Amino acid sequence: MSFAKPSLKGRALRLLTVREHSRAELERKLKSFEEEPGTLARALDELQAKGFIDEQRVIESVLHRRAAKLGTVRIKQELQDKGLDPQAVSAALASLQVTERERAAEVWRKKFGNAPADAAERVKQMRFLASRGFGAEVIRRVVAGALDD
């Protein structure tokens, strides 16, 4: 019994059923399966024309999945890595800036919950928030706010 290998379009659809992918991501993942130059671009053009590939949905998906855990800097990097339009990324991130402090405070609360006991603990908490992509001023305020509580 032999199985036909999946077409480029079939492979792309399989990837899209798991999560939203940008066109650039699909090109990167499927390039090695392209046997004739141009066939991948045509398959992706067709999927994009039918609405299977949508940059705005990719942005919304990333924001929905990651905003509660990550800061704007880290989310911006993820969106840029997906090869999305820089203007669309900037517009999406503008809405995140408004909630940055609240989101950072919630991440801090879940991880630590208590104000730092000493300078070493304070640095540890600040480094943790920085690794999640929150800005320095937001981190300073969140950790300092914990000391005020």
N, CA, C and O atoms as a GROMACS GRO file, in nm:
protein
  596
    1MET      N    1   0.085  -0.118   0.000
    1MET     CA    2   0.000   0.000   0.000
    1MET      C    3   0.090   0.124   0.000
    1MET      O    4   0.173   0.139   0.089
    2SER      N    5   0.074   0.212  -0.098
    2SER     CA    6   0.155   0.334  -0.103
    2SER      C    7   0.065   0.455  -0.082
    2SER      O    8  -0.051   0.459  -0.125
    3PHE      N    9   0.122   0.551  -0.017
    3PHE     CA   10   0.049   0.675   0.011
    3PHE      C   11   0.107   0.787  -0.072
    3PHE      O   12   0.229   0.799  -0.086
    4ALA      N   13   0.020   0.868  -0.127
    4ALA     CA   14   0.066   0.984  -0.201
    4ALA      C   15   0.115   1.088  -0.100
    4ALA      O   16   0.053   1.108   0.005
    5LYS      N   17   0.227   1.153  -0.133
    5LYS     CA   18   0.274   1.253  -0.040
    5LYS      C   19   0.185   1.377  -0.051
    5LYS      O   20   0.136   1.409  -0.159
    6PRO      N   21   0.164   1.445   0.062
    6PRO     CA   22   0.072   1.559   0.061
    6PRO      C   23   0.124   1.674  -0.026
    6PRO      O   24   0.244   1.697  -0.036
    7SER      N   25   0.031   1.744  -0.086
    7SER     CA   26   0.068   1.859  -0.167
    7SER      C   27   0.112   1.973  -0.075
    7SER      O   28   0.093   1.968   0.046
    8LEU      N   29   0.171   2.075  -0.135
    8LEU     CA   30   0.211   2.192  -0.057
    8LEU      C   31   0.089   2.256   0.010
    8LEU      O   32   0.093   2.297   0.126
    9LYS      N   33  -0.020   2.262  -0.066
    9LYS     CA   34  -0.142   2.320  -0.011
    9LYS      C   35  -0.193   2.234   0.106
    9LYS      O   36  -0.237   2.288   0.207
   10GLY      N   37  -0.187   2.104   0.090
   10GLY     CA   38  -0.230   2.013   0.197
   10GLY      C   39  -0.144   2.028   0.322
   10GLY      O   40  -0.195   2.028   0.434
   11ARG      N   41  -0.014   2.040   0.301
   11ARG     CA   42   0.077   2.061   0.415
   11ARG      C   43   0.046   2.194   0.484
   11ARG      O   44   0.043   2.201   0.607
   12ALA      N   45   0.023   2.298   0.405
   12ALA     CA   46  -0.008   2.429   0.462
   12ALA      C   47  -0.139   2.423   0.541
   12ALA      O   48  -0.148   2.478   0.651
   13LEU      N   49  -0.239   2.358   0.485
   13LEU     CA   50  -0.368   2.346   0.556
   13LEU      C   51  -0.352   2.269   0.686
   13LEU      O   52  -0.414   2.303   0.787
   14ARG      N   53  -0.270   2.166   0.683
   14ARG     CA   54  -0.246   2.089   0.806
   14ARG      C   55  -0.184   2.178   0.913
   14ARG      O   56  -0.224   2.172   1.030
   15LEU      N   57  -0.087   2.262   0.875
   15LEU     CA   58  -0.026   2.355   0.971
   15LEU      C   59  -0.128   2.456   1.022
   15LEU      O   60  -0.129   2.491   1.140
   16LEU      N   61  -0.215   2.503   0.932
   16LEU     CA   62  -0.314   2.603   0.970
   16LEU      C   63  -0.424   2.547   1.060
   16LEU      O   64  -0.491   2.624   1.130
   17THR      N   65  -0.443   2.416   1.060
   17THR     CA   66  -0.545   2.359   1.148
   17THR      C   67  -0.498   2.359   1.294
   17THR      O   68  -0.580   2.358   1.386
   18VAL      N   69  -0.366   2.361   1.314
   18VAL     CA   70  -0.313   2.361   1.450
   18VAL      C   71  -0.320   2.501   1.511
   18VAL      O   72  -0.363   2.518   1.625
   19ARG      N   73  -0.277   2.602   1.435
   19ARG     CA   74  -0.283   2.741   1.480
   19ARG      C   75  -0.268   2.832   1.359
   19ARG      O   76  -0.232   2.787   1.249
   20GLU      N   77  -0.296   2.960   1.380
   20GLU     CA   78  -0.278   3.058   1.272
   20GLU      C   79  -0.130   3.072   1.239
   20GLU      O   80  -0.046   3.077   1.329
   21HIS      N   81  -0.098   3.077   1.112
   21HIS     CA   82   0.040   3.099   1.066
   21HIS      C   83   0.040   3.217   0.969
   21HIS      O   84  -0.055   3.236   0.893
   22SER      N   85   0.146   3.295   0.973
   22SER     CA   86   0.162   3.402   0.874
   22SER      C   87   0.214   3.339   0.745
   22SER      O   88   0.263   3.226   0.745
   23ARG      N   89   0.204   3.413   0.639
   23ARG     CA   90   0.254   3.364   0.510
   23ARG      C   91   0.404   3.335   0.518
   23ARG      O   92   0.452   3.234   0.467
   24ALA      N   93   0.477   3.425   0.584
   24ALA     CA   94   0.623   3.407   0.596
   24ALA      C   95   0.656   3.279   0.672
   24ALA      O   96   0.750   3.208   0.636
   25GLU      N   97   0.580   3.250   0.778
   25GLU     CA   98   0.603   3.125   0.854
   25GLU      C   99   0.580   3.003   0.766
   25GLU      O  100   0.660   2.909   0.766
   26LEU      N  101   0.470   3.005   0.690
   26LEU     CA  102   0.440   2.892   0.602
   26LEU      C  103   0.547   2.875   0.496
   26LEU      O  104   0.587   2.763   0.464
   27GLU      N  105   0.595   2.986   0.441
   27GLU     CA  106   0.702   2.978   0.341
   27GLU      C  107   0.826   2.914   0.401
   27GLU      O  108   0.890   2.830   0.338
   28ARG      N  109   0.860   2.956   0.523
   28ARG     CA  110   0.978   2.902   0.590
   28ARG      C  111   0.963   2.751   0.616
   28ARG      O  112   1.056   2.674   0.593
   29LYS      N  113   0.846   2.711   0.663
   29LYS     CA  114   0.824   2.571   0.699
   29LYS      C  115   0.809   2.479   0.577
   29LYS      O  116   0.843   2.361   0.585
   30LEU      N  117   0.759   2.532   0.467
   30LEU     CA  118   0.728   2.447   0.352
   30LEU      C  119   0.830   2.456   0.239
   30LEU      O  120   0.821   2.380   0.143
   31LYS      N  121   0.925   2.547   0.248
   31LYS     CA  122   1.022   2.570   0.140
   31LYS      C  123   1.093   2.440   0.099
   31LYS      O  124   1.116   2.417  -0.019
   32SER      N  125   1.127   2.357   0.197
   32SER     CA  126   1.202   2.236   0.166
   32SER      C  127   1.119   2.132   0.090
   32SER      O  128   1.174   2.038   0.032
   33PHE      N  129   0.986   2.149   0.088
   33PHE     CA  130   0.898   2.054   0.018
   33PHE      C  131   0.865   2.100  -0.124
   33PHE      O  132   0.802   2.026  -0.200
   34GLU      N  133   0.908   2.220  -0.159
   34GLU     CA  134   0.879   2.274  -0.292
   34GLU      C  135   0.969   2.206  -0.395
   34GLU      O  136   1.091   2.212  -0.386
   35GLU      N  137   0.906   2.141  -0.492
   35GLU     CA  138   0.985   2.071  -0.594
   35GLU      C  139   1.009   2.157  -0.716
   35GLU      O  140   1.115   2.147  -0.779
   36GLU      N  141   0.913   2.241  -0.752
   36GLU     CA  142   0.926   2.331  -0.866
   36GLU      C  143   0.919   2.474  -0.815
   36GLU      O  144   0.828   2.508  -0.740
   37PRO      N  145   1.015   2.560  -0.855
   37PRO     CA  146   1.010   2.699  -0.810
   37PRO      C  147   0.877   2.765  -0.847
   37PRO      O  148   0.828   2.751  -0.960
   38GLY      N  149   0.820   2.836  -0.752
   38GLY     CA  150   0.696   2.907  -0.776
   38GLY      C  151   0.571   2.833  -0.732
   38GLY      O  152   0.466   2.895  -0.715
   39THR      N  153   0.580   2.702  -0.712
   39THR     CA  154   0.459   2.628  -0.674
   39THR      C  155   0.415   2.662  -0.531
   39THR      O  156   0.296   2.666  -0.502
   40LEU      N  157   0.511   2.687  -0.443
   40LEU     CA  158   0.475   2.723  -0.306
   40LEU      C  159   0.405   2.859  -0.304
   40LEU      O  160   0.303   2.875  -0.237
   41ALA      N  161   0.460   2.955  -0.377
   41ALA     CA  162   0.399   3.088  -0.382
   41ALA      C  163   0.257   3.081  -0.438
   41ALA      O  164   0.166   3.147  -0.387
   42ARG      N  165   0.237   3.000  -0.541
   42ARG     CA  166   0.102   2.988  -0.599
   42ARG      C  167   0.005   2.924  -0.499
   42ARG      O  168  -0.109   2.968  -0.486
   43ALA      N  169   0.052   2.820  -0.428
   43ALA     CA  170  -0.035   2.754  -0.330
   43ALA      C  171  -0.072   2.851  -0.218
   43ALA      O  172  -0.187   2.856  -0.175
   44LEU      N  173   0.026   2.928  -0.171
   44LEU     CA  174  -0.001   3.024  -0.063
   44LEU      C  175  -0.088   3.139  -0.111
   44LEU      O  176  -0.172   3.189  -0.036
   45ASP      N  177  -0.069   3.182  -0.236
   45ASP     CA  178  -0.156   3.286  -0.293
   45ASP      C  179  -0.302   3.239  -0.293
   45ASP      O  180  -0.393   3.314  -0.258
   46GLU      N  181  -0.321   3.115  -0.332
   46GLU     CA  182  -0.456   3.059  -0.338
   46GLU      C  183  -0.518   3.052  -0.198
   46GLU      O  184  -0.634   3.089  -0.180
   47LEU      N  185  -0.441   3.005  -0.101
   47LEU     CA  186  -0.492   2.995   0.036
   47LEU      C  187  -0.522   3.134   0.094
   47LEU      O  188  -0.618   3.153   0.168
   48GLN      N  189  -0.437   3.230   0.059
   48GLN     CA  190  -0.458   3.367   0.108
   48GLN      C  191  -0.584   3.427   0.044
   48GLN      O  192  -0.662   3.494   0.111
   49ALA      N  193  -0.603   3.402  -0.084
   49ALA     CA  194  -0.721   3.454  -0.155
   49ALA      C  195  -0.849   3.396  -0.096
   49ALA      O  196  -0.952   3.462  -0.093
   50LYS      N  197  -0.843   3.272  -0.049
   50LYS     CA  198  -0.960   3.208   0.010
   50LYS      C  199  -0.978   3.241   0.158
   50LYS      O  200  -1.074   3.197   0.221
   51GLY      N  201  -0.885   3.319   0.214
   51GLY     CA  202  -0.898   3.361   0.353
   51GLY      C  203  -0.840   3.266   0.456
   51GLY      O  204  -0.861   3.284   0.576
   52PHE      N  205  -0.766   3.164   0.411
   52PHE     CA  206  -0.705   3.071   0.506
   52PHE      C  207  -0.584   3.133   0.575
   52PHE      O  208  -0.552   3.098   0.689
   53ILE      N  209  -0.516   3.225   0.506
   53ILE     CA  210  -0.401   3.295   0.563
   53ILE      C  211  -0.443   3.440   0.582
   53ILE      O  212  -0.479   3.508   0.486
   54ASP      N  213  -0.439   3.487   0.706
   54ASP     CA  214  -0.484   3.623   0.738
   54ASP      C  215  -0.394   3.680   0.847
   54ASP      O  216  -0.395   3.631   0.960
   55GLU      N  217  -0.317   3.783   0.813
   55GLU     CA  218  -0.223   3.842   0.908
   55GLU      C  219  -0.292   3.896   1.032
   55GLU      O  220  -0.241   3.882   1.143
   56GLN      N  221  -0.408   3.958   1.015
   56GLN     CA  222  -0.477   4.014   1.130
   56GLN      C  223  -0.519   3.904   1.228
   56GLN      O  224  -0.512   3.922   1.349
   57ARG      N  225  -0.562   3.791   1.175
   57ARG     CA  226  -0.597   3.678   1.263
   57ARG      C  227  -0.475   3.624   1.336
   57ARG      O  228  -0.484   3.583   1.452
   58VAL      N  229  -0.359   3.625   1.269
   58VAL     CA  230  -0.236   3.580   1.333
   58VAL      C  231  -0.203   3.672   1.451
   58VAL      O  232  -0.170   3.626   1.560
   59ILE      N  233  -0.213   3.802   1.428
   59ILE     CA  234  -0.185   3.900   1.534
   59ILE      C  235  -0.281   3.880   1.650
   59ILE      O  236  -0.239   3.874   1.765
   60GLU      N  237  -0.409   3.870   1.620
   60GLU     CA  238  -0.509   3.853   1.726
   60GLU      C  239  -0.486   3.722   1.803
   60GLU      O  240  -0.503   3.718   1.925
   61SER      N  241  -0.448   3.619   1.733
   61SER     CA  242  -0.421   3.490   1.796
   61SER      C  243  -0.304   3.500   1.895
   61SER      O  244  -0.312   3.452   2.007
   62VAL      N  245  -0.196   3.564   1.851
   62VAL     CA  246  -0.078   3.580   1.938
   62VAL      C  247  -0.115   3.664   2.059
   62VAL      O  248  -0.078   3.630   2.172
   63LEU      N  249  -0.186   3.773   2.037
   63LEU     CA  250  -0.225   3.859   2.150
   63LEU      C  251  -0.313   3.782   2.248
   63LEU      O  252  -0.295   3.793   2.370
   64HIS      N  253  -0.406   3.706   2.197
   64HIS     CA  254  -0.497   3.630   2.282
   64HIS      C  255  -0.422   3.526   2.365
   64HIS      O  256  -0.447   3.509   2.484
   65ARG      N  257  -0.329   3.455   2.300
   65ARG     CA  258  -0.257   3.347   2.368
   65ARG      C  259  -0.148   3.397   2.461
   65ARG      O  260  -0.122   3.334   2.563
   66ARG      N  261  -0.084   3.509   2.429
   66ARG     CA  262   0.038   3.547   2.499
   66ARG      C  263   0.028   3.671   2.589
   66ARG      O  264   0.111   3.687   2.678
   67ALA      N  265  -0.070   3.757   2.568
   67ALA     CA  266  -0.073   3.885   2.639
   67ALA      C  267  -0.083   3.870   2.791
   67ALA      O  268  -0.028   3.953   2.863
   68ALA      N  269  -0.150   3.769   2.840
   68ALA     CA  270  -0.165   3.753   2.984
   68ALA      C  271  -0.033   3.715   3.052
   68ALA      O  272  -0.018   3.734   3.172
   69LYS      N  273   0.060   3.661   2.976
   69LYS     CA  274   0.184   3.612   3.035
   69LYS      C  275   0.308   3.693   2.998
   69LYS      O  276   0.408   3.689   3.069
   70LEU      N  277   0.300   3.768   2.887
   70LEU     CA  278   0.419   3.834   2.836
   70LEU      C  279   0.400   3.984   2.821
   70LEU      O  280   0.288   4.034   2.807
   71GLY      N  281   0.512   4.055   2.826
   71GLY     CA  282   0.512   4.199   2.806
   71GLY      C  283   0.514   4.235   2.659
   71GLY      O  284   0.533   4.150   2.571
   72THR      N  285   0.495   4.362   2.634
   72THR     CA  286   0.487   4.414   2.498
   72THR      C  287   0.614   4.386   2.418
   72THR      O  288   0.608   4.353   2.300
   73VAL      N  289   0.729   4.399   2.483
   73VAL     CA  290   0.856   4.380   2.412
   73VAL      C  291   0.866   4.237   2.357
   73VAL      O  292   0.904   4.217   2.242
   74ARG      N  293   0.831   4.140   2.438
   74ARG     CA  294   0.841   4.000   2.397
   74ARG      C  295   0.737   3.967   2.289
   74ARG      O  296   0.767   3.896   2.194
   75ILE      N  297   0.616   4.019   2.304
   75ILE     CA  298   0.512   3.995   2.204
   75ILE      C  299   0.550   4.059   2.071
   75ILE      O  300   0.528   4.002   1.964
   76LYS      N  301   0.606   4.179   2.078
   76LYS     CA  302   0.651   4.247   1.956
   76LYS      C  303   0.754   4.160   1.883
   76LYS      O  304   0.747   4.147   1.761
   77GLN      N  305   0.847   4.102   1.957
   77GLN     CA  306   0.949   4.016   1.896
   77GLN      C  307   0.885   3.894   1.830
   77GLN      O  308   0.923   3.856   1.719
   78GLU      N  309   0.789   3.833   1.898
   78GLU     CA  310   0.720   3.716   1.840
   78GLU      C  311   0.649   3.752   1.711
   78GLU      O  312   0.656   3.678   1.612
   79LEU      N  313   0.580   3.866   1.711
   79LEU     CA  314   0.508   3.908   1.591
   79LEU      C  315   0.605   3.941   1.477
   79LEU      O  316   0.578   3.907   1.362
   80GLN      N  317   0.716   4.005   1.510
   80GLN     CA  318   0.815   4.036   1.406
   80GLN      C  319   0.877   3.908   1.350
   80GLN      O  320   0.904   3.900   1.230
   81ASP      N  321   0.899   3.810   1.436
   81ASP     CA  322   0.956   3.682   1.390
   81ASP      C  323   0.863   3.611   1.293
   81ASP      O  324   0.909   3.530   1.212
   82LYS      N  325   0.735   3.641   1.299
   82LYS     CA  326   0.638   3.579   1.209
   82LYS      C  327   0.633   3.650   1.074
   82LYS      O  328   0.560   3.608   0.984
   83GLY      N  329   0.710   3.757   1.058
   83GLY     CA  330   0.718   3.827   0.930
   83GLY      C  331   0.594   3.908   0.898
   83GLY      O  332   0.557   3.924   0.782
   84LEU      N  333   0.530   3.960   1.002
   84LEU     CA  334   0.408   4.038   0.982
   84LEU      C  335   0.439   4.184   0.949
   84LEU      O  336   0.548   4.233   0.977
   85ASP      N  337   0.342   4.251   0.892
   85ASP     CA  338   0.355   4.391   0.854
   85ASP      C  339   0.387   4.476   0.978
   85ASP      O  340   0.312   4.473   1.075
   86PRO      N  341   0.498   4.552   0.976
   86PRO     CA  342   0.537   4.632   1.092
   86PRO      C  343   0.430   4.731   1.140
   86PRO      O  344   0.416   4.754   1.260
   87GLN      N  345   0.355   4.789   1.047
   87GLN     CA  346   0.250   4.883   1.087
   87GLN      C  347   0.136   4.813   1.160
   87GLN      O  348   0.081   4.866   1.256
   88ALA      N  349   0.100   4.693   1.114
   88ALA     CA  350  -0.006   4.616   1.181
   88ALA      C  351   0.041   4.574   1.320
   88ALA      O  352  -0.038   4.573   1.415
   89VAL      N  353   0.168   4.538   1.332
   89VAL     CA  354   0.225   4.500   1.461
   89VAL      C  355   0.221   4.619   1.556
   89VAL      O  356   0.180   4.606   1.671
   90SER      N  357   0.264   4.736   1.509
   90SER     CA  358   0.264   4.856   1.592
   90SER      C  359   0.124   4.892   1.640
   90SER      O  360   0.104   4.928   1.757
   91ALA      N  361   0.027   4.881   1.552
   91ALA     CA  362  -0.112   4.912   1.590
   91ALA      C  363  -0.162   4.816   1.696
   91ALA      O  364  -0.230   4.857   1.790
   92ALA      N  365  -0.128   4.690   1.682
   92ALA     CA  366  -0.172   4.590   1.781
   92ALA      C  367  -0.104   4.613   1.915
   92ALA      O  368  -0.167   4.596   2.020
   93LEU      N  369   0.021   4.650   1.914
   93LEU     CA  370   0.095   4.670   2.038
   93LEU      C  371   0.051   4.795   2.113
   93LEU      O  372   0.064   4.803   2.235
   94ALA      N  373  -0.002   4.892   2.041
   94ALA     CA  374  -0.049   5.014   2.106
   94ALA      C  375  -0.158   4.981   2.208
   94ALA      O  376  -0.164   5.042   2.314
   95SER      N  377  -0.244   4.887   2.175
   95SER     CA  378  -0.350   4.849   2.268
   95SER      C  379  -0.294   4.776   2.390
   95SER      O  380  -0.351   4.784   2.499
   96LEU      N  381  -0.184   4.706   2.373
   96LEU     CA  382  -0.123   4.634   2.485
   96LEU      C  383  -0.056   4.728   2.585
   96LEU      O  384  -0.052   4.700   2.705
   97GLN      N  385  -0.004   4.838   2.535
   97GLN     CA  386   0.066   4.934   2.623
   97GLN      C  387  -0.024   4.981   2.736
   97GLN      O  388   0.022   5.006   2.848
   98VAL      N  389  -0.152   4.994   2.707
   98VAL     CA  390  -0.248   5.045   2.806
   98VAL      C  391  -0.258   4.953   2.927
   98VAL      O  392  -0.275   5.000   3.040
   99THR      N  393  -0.246   4.824   2.905
   99THR     CA  394  -0.264   4.726   3.013
   99THR      C  395  -0.133   4.667   3.062
   99THR      O  396  -0.133   4.573   3.142
  100GLU      N  397  -0.022   4.720   3.017
  100GLU     CA  398   0.110   4.663   3.050
  100GLU      C  399   0.132   4.649   3.201
  100GLU      O  400   0.176   4.544   3.248
  101ARG      N  401   0.103   4.753   3.276
  101ARG     CA  402   0.130   4.748   3.421
  101ARG      C  403   0.040   4.644   3.490
  101ARG      O  404   0.087   4.569   3.575
  102GLU      N  405  -0.087   4.640   3.454
  102GLU     CA  406  -0.178   4.544   3.515
  102GLU      C  407  -0.136   4.401   3.483
  102GLU      O  408  -0.140   4.313   3.569
  103ARG      N  409  -0.097   4.379   3.358
  103ARG     CA  410  -0.054   4.245   3.318
  103ARG      C  411   0.074   4.204   3.390
  103ARG      O  412   0.087   4.090   3.433
  104ALA      N  413   0.168   4.298   3.402
  104ALA     CA  414   0.294   4.269   3.473
  104ALA      C  415   0.266   4.240   3.620
  104ALA      O  416   0.326   4.148   3.677
  105ALA      N  417   0.176   4.316   3.680
  105ALA     CA  418   0.143   4.294   3.821
  105ALA      C  419   0.080   4.156   3.841
  105ALA      O  420   0.109   4.088   3.940
  106GLU      N  421  -0.003   4.114   3.748
  106GLU     CA  422  -0.067   3.983   3.759
  106GLU      C  423   0.034   3.870   3.744
  106GLU      O  424   0.029   3.771   3.817
  107VAL      N  425   0.126   3.884   3.649
  107VAL     CA  426   0.232   3.784   3.630
  107VAL      C  427   0.318   3.778   3.758
  107VAL      O  428   0.352   3.670   3.805
  108TRP      N  429   0.352   3.895   3.812
  108TRP     CA  430   0.432   3.900   3.934
  108TRP      C  431   0.358   3.833   4.050
  108TRP      O  432   0.416   3.756   4.126
  109ARG      N  433   0.229   3.864   4.063
  109ARG     CA  434   0.148   3.808   4.172
  109ARG      C  435   0.142   3.655   4.164
  109ARG      O  436   0.154   3.587   4.266
  110LYS      N  437   0.125   3.602   4.045
  110LYS     CA  438   0.118   3.457   4.028
  110LYS      C  439   0.251   3.390   4.061
  110LYS      O  440   0.253   3.281   4.119
  111LYS      N  441   0.361   3.454   4.025
  111LYS     CA  442   0.492   3.393   4.045
  111LYS      C  443   0.543   3.412   4.188
  111LYS      O  444   0.595   3.318   4.249
  112PHE      N  445   0.529   3.533   4.242
  112PHE     CA  446   0.590   3.564   4.371
  112PHE      C  447   0.488   3.589   4.482
  112PHE      O  448   0.494   3.525   4.587
  113GLY      N  449   0.396   3.681   4.460
  113GLY     CA  450   0.292   3.708   4.559
  113GLY      C  451   0.334   3.789   4.679
  113GLY      O  452   0.251   3.855   4.742
  114ASN      N  453   0.461   3.786   4.713
  114ASN     CA  454   0.510   3.861   4.829
  114ASN      C  455   0.619   3.959   4.787
  114ASN      O  456   0.695   3.934   4.693
  115ALA      N  457   0.623   4.070   4.860
  115ALA     CA  458   0.725   4.171   4.832
  115ALA      C  459   0.864   4.110   4.854
  115ALA      O  460   0.880   4.022   4.939
  116PRO      N  461   0.964   4.156   4.779
  116PRO     CA  462   1.099   4.103   4.798
  116PRO      C  463   1.150   4.134   4.938
  116PRO      O  464   1.132   4.244   4.989
  117ALA      N  465   1.215   4.035   4.999
  117ALA     CA  466   1.266   4.050   5.136
  117ALA      C  467   1.396   4.129   5.140
  117ALA      O  468   1.426   4.197   5.238
  118ASP      N  469   1.474   4.119   5.032
  118ASP     CA  470   1.603   4.189   5.030
  118ASP      C  471   1.636   4.228   4.886
  118ASP      O  472   1.559   4.203   4.793
  119ALA      N  473   1.753   4.289   4.869
  119ALA     CA  474   1.793   4.338   4.737
  119ALA      C  475   1.809   4.223   4.637
  119ALA      O  476   1.773   4.238   4.520
  120ALA      N  477   1.861   4.110   4.681
  120ALA     CA  478   1.881   3.996   4.592
  120ALA      C  479   1.746   3.945   4.539
  120ALA      O  480   1.733   3.914   4.421
  121GLU      N  481   1.649   3.936   4.628
  121GLU     CA  482   1.515   3.891   4.588
  121GLU      C  483   1.451   3.992   4.493
  121GLU      O  484   1.383   3.954   4.398
  122ARG      N  485   1.473   4.118   4.520
  122ARG     CA  486   1.418   4.224   4.434
  122ARG      C  487   1.475   4.211   4.292
  122ARG      O  488   1.401   4.221   4.194
  123VAL      N  489   1.606   4.189   4.281
  123VAL     CA  490   1.671   4.172   4.151
  123VAL      C  491   1.615   4.049   4.080
  123VAL      O  492   1.590   4.051   3.960
  124LYS      N  493   1.596   3.941   4.156
  124LYS     CA  494   1.541   3.818   4.099
  124LYS      C  495   1.403   3.842   4.040
  124LYS      O  496   1.373   3.798   3.930
  125GLN      N  497   1.318   3.913   4.115
  125GLN     CA  498   1.183   3.941   4.068
  125GLN      C  499   1.186   4.032   3.945
  125GLN      O  500   1.109   4.012   3.851
  126MET      N  501   1.273   4.131   3.946
  126MET     CA  502   1.283   4.222   3.833
  126MET      C  503   1.335   4.149   3.708
  126MET      O  504   1.287   4.172   3.597
  127ARG      N  505   1.432   4.062   3.728
  127ARG     CA  506   1.489   3.986   3.615
  127ARG      C  507   1.383   3.894   3.554
  127ARG      O  508   1.375   3.879   3.433
  128PHE      N  509   1.301   3.834   3.641
  128PHE     CA  510   1.194   3.747   3.593
  128PHE      C  511   1.098   3.826   3.502
  128PHE      O  512   1.065   3.781   3.393
  129LEU      N  513   1.053   3.942   3.548
  129LEU     CA  514   0.960   4.022   3.468
  129LEU      C  515   1.026   4.070   3.339
  129LEU      O  516   0.961   4.077   3.234
  130ALA      N  517   1.154   4.102   3.345
  130ALA     CA  518   1.226   4.145   3.225
  130ALA      C  519   1.233   4.030   3.124
  130ALA      O  520   1.221   4.053   3.003
  131SER      N  521   1.252   3.908   3.172
  131SER     CA  522   1.259   3.793   3.081
  131SER      C  523   1.126   3.767   3.013
  131SER      O  524   1.120   3.705   2.907
  132ARG      N  525   1.020   3.813   3.073
  132ARG     CA  526   0.887   3.800   3.014
  132ARG      C  527   0.855   3.914   2.918
  132ARG      O  528   0.750   3.914   2.855
  133GLY      N  529   0.946   4.010   2.905
  133GLY     CA  530   0.929   4.115   2.805
  133GLY      C  531   0.859   4.241   2.854
  133GLY      O  532   0.809   4.319   2.773
  134PHE      N  533   0.855   4.261   2.985
  134PHE     CA  534   0.796   4.384   3.036
  134PHE      C  535   0.904   4.492   3.040
  134PHE      O  536   1.022   4.462   3.057
  135GLY      N  537   0.863   4.618   3.023
  135GLY     CA  538   0.955   4.730   3.020
  135GLY      C  539   1.010   4.764   3.158
  135GLY      O  540   0.948   4.733   3.260
  136ALA      N  541   1.128   4.828   3.160
  136ALA     CA  542   1.198   4.859   3.285
  136ALA      C  543   1.114   4.944   3.379
  136ALA      O  544   1.110   4.917   3.499
  137GLU      N  545   1.049   5.046   3.327
  137GLU     CA  546   0.968   5.134   3.413
  137GLU      C  547   0.851   5.059   3.475
  137GLU      O  548   0.821   5.076   3.594
  138VAL      N  549   0.786   4.976   3.397
  138VAL     CA  550   0.674   4.896   3.447
  138VAL      C  551   0.723   4.800   3.554
  138VAL      O  552   0.659   4.785   3.659
  139ILE      N  553   0.836   4.736   3.530
  139ILE     CA  554   0.892   4.642   3.627
  139ILE      C  555   0.923   4.714   3.757
  139ILE      O  556   0.889   4.666   3.865
  140ARG      N  557   0.987   4.829   3.747
  140ARG     CA  558   1.022   4.905   3.866
  140ARG      C  559   0.897   4.939   3.947
  140ARG      O  560   0.896   4.926   4.069
  141ARG      N  561   0.794   4.983   3.878
  141ARG     CA  562   0.669   5.020   3.948
  141ARG      C  563   0.601   4.900   4.012
  141ARG      O  564   0.550   4.910   4.124
  142VAL      N  565   0.598   4.788   3.944
  142VAL     CA  566   0.532   4.668   3.997
  142VAL      C  567   0.604   4.619   4.122
  142VAL      O  568   0.541   4.594   4.225
  143VAL      N  569   0.735   4.606   4.113
  143VAL     CA  570   0.812   4.556   4.229
  143VAL      C  571   0.812   4.659   4.342
  143VAL      O  572   0.801   4.622   4.459
  144ALA      N  573   0.823   4.788   4.309
  144ALA     CA  574   0.816   4.891   4.413
  144ALA      C  575   0.676   4.896   4.475
  144ALA      O  576   0.662   4.919   4.595
  145GLY      N  577   0.574   4.875   4.393
  145GLY     CA  578   0.436   4.872   4.444
  145GLY      C  579   0.416   4.759   4.541
  145GLY      O  580   0.338   4.772   4.636
  146ALA      N  581   0.484   4.648   4.520
  146ALA     CA  582   0.474   4.534   4.612
  146ALA      C  583   0.534   4.570   4.747
  146ALA      O  584   0.487   4.524   4.851
  147LEU      N  585   0.636   4.653   4.745
  147LEU     CA  586   0.696   4.696   4.872
  147LEU      C  587   0.605   4.790   4.948
  147LEU      O  588   0.607   4.794   5.071
  148ASP      N  589   0.526   4.867   4.874
  148ASP     CA  590   0.434   4.964   4.936
  148ASP      C  591   0.314   4.899   4.998
  148ASP      O  592   0.255   4.952   5.092
  149ASP      N  593   0.275   4.780   4.946
  149ASP     CA  594   0.153   4.713   4.994
  149ASP      C  595   0.162   4.672   5.139
  149ASP      O  596   0.068   4.615   5.193
   0.00000   0.00000   0.00000
